Amino acid sequence: MDICVEAILYEQKSVLIQMLELYQYDFSEFSDDDINEYGYFGYAHIDDYWNEEGRHPFFIRVNGKLAGLVLVRSCCEHNTLPNPHCIAEFFVMKKYRQKGVGTCPKLLA
């Protein structure tokens, strides 16, 4: 299984939005979030990933297919390390869960 992480280009924003909808649907059993009147959950900080320094969006691919996403942001306010980052959102599609995708060393680097 070939697992890779790739930076999301601005031109791929619509794909990220769709995947975030899947993520939020999946997570809604825990978050108790509802969709809006247009049928979407929405993600308030989507544009920040291209407009704010320290935010980085990534797709996870398995054998070349989209399999998930990772949204990373700077978190200097919570850490004393020189360049700390934290994972804001992490999603692996159900098809790829329990197969080691989320623990792949490429994701942890």
C-alpha positions in Angstrom: 0.0 0.0 0.0 1.5 3.3 -1.1 0.5 6.1 1.3 1.5 9.7 0.6 0.8 13.2 1.8 0.5 16.1 -0.6 0.0 19.8 -0.1 -3.4 21.0 -1.2 -3.3 23.7 -3.9 -5.8 26.5 -3.9 -7.2 25.1 -7.1 -8.1 22.0 -5.1 -10.1 23.9 -2.5 -13.4 22.6 -3.7 -12.2 19.0 -3.2 -11.0 19.9 0.3 -14.4 21.4 1.1 -16.2 18.2 -0.1 -13.9 16.1 2.0 -14.4 18.3 5.0 -18.2 17.7 4.6 -17.6 13.9 4.8 -15.4 14.4 7.8 -17.9 16.6 9.6 -20.7 14.2 8.8 -18.7 11.3 10.2 -17.8 13.3 13.3 -21.3 14.6 13.9 -22.2 11.6 16.1 -19.7 13.0 18.6 -19.9 16.8 17.9 -23.7 17.0 17.7 -23.3 19.5 14.8 -26.2 20.0 12.4 -26.1 21.0 8.7 -27.3 24.4 7.7 -30.4 25.2 5.7 -28.4 24.6 2.5 -27.4 21.1 3.5 -23.8 21.8 4.5 -21.9 21.8 7.7 -19.4 24.4 6.5 -15.9 25.0 7.8 -15.3 28.5 9.1 -11.5 28.5 8.6 -11.2 27.1 5.1 -9.7 30.2 3.5 -7.3 30.7 6.4 -5.3 27.7 5.0 -4.2 29.8 2.0 -4.3 33.3 3.7 -2.7 32.8 7.1 1.0 32.0 7.7 1.4 28.8 9.7 -1.6 26.9 8.3 -1.0 24.0 5.9 -3.6 21.8 4.2 -2.7 18.2 3.0 -4.5 15.4 1.3 -3.7 11.8 2.2 -3.6 9.4 -0.8 -3.5 5.7 -0.8 -2.3 4.1 -4.0 -3.0 7.5 -5.7 -6.6 7.7 -4.5 -7.8 10.4 -2.1 -8.1 8.8 1.3 -8.2 11.6 3.8 -6.9 15.0 4.9 -4.7 16.7 7.5 -5.0 20.3 8.4 -2.0 21.6 10.3 -1.6 25.0 12.0 1.1 26.8 14.0 0.4 26.6 17.7 3.1 28.8 19.3 0.7 29.9 21.9 0.5 26.4 23.4 4.1 25.3 23.2 7.6 26.3 24.0 9.2 24.5 21.1 11.0 26.6 18.4 8.4 25.9 15.6 5.5 24.0 17.0 2.5 22.9 14.9 -0.6 20.9 15.8 -3.1 19.0 13.8 -6.3 21.0 13.6 -8.3 18.3 11.6 -7.4 14.7 10.7 -9.6 12.5 8.6 -9.2 9.1 7.0 -12.1 7.8 4.9 -13.8 4.7 6.4 -12.6 2.5 3.5 -9.0 3.1 4.6 -9.3 2.9 8.4 -7.8 0.1 10.4 -5.2 -0.4 7.7 -2.4 1.7 9.2 -3.0 4.8 7.1 -3.2 7.1 10.1 0.0 5.7 11.6 2.1 5.7 8.5 5.6 7.2 9.1 5.1 9.6 6.2 2.2 11.2 8.1 4.2 11.5 11.3 7.3 13.2 9.7 
